[in-house]
Amino acid sequence: MTATNPTPAPISSTVRQQLLVLYLGTSALDSDVIGWALYDGTGRTCPTTGDSDEPPYATGVAALCDGWRLIQASQLIPPYPGHEYDVSFLKHEFFFEKFVDLHDV
């Protein structure tokens, strides 16, 4: 018996990925957005850090309701004893993606 590799599905040359990174107040997707970044693979917009005072969505659930797909959530790592109140990085990072056809936008 000969095994063959499946042929990958063709990817349209007009489809581009958009990435949305939301930093939430807690690990729950329905908590408030406290930071964000947006990357647009269509090239139609060039958002930069600090270009808006309002987050694109109030919560992670709101992004899901608008068609964004959750592709990664931060691992929950407990703080070391005695360091529960240290300030460091935003811990609750969620990556969302959306595929956009350039002909539809």
Buried (B, 14 or more C-beta within 10 A) or exposed (E): EEEEEEEEEEEEEEBBEBBBBBBBBEEEBEBEBEBBBBEBBBEEEEEEEEEEEEBBBEBBBBBBEEEBEBEEBBEEEEEEEEEEEEEEEEBBBBBBBBEBEBEEE
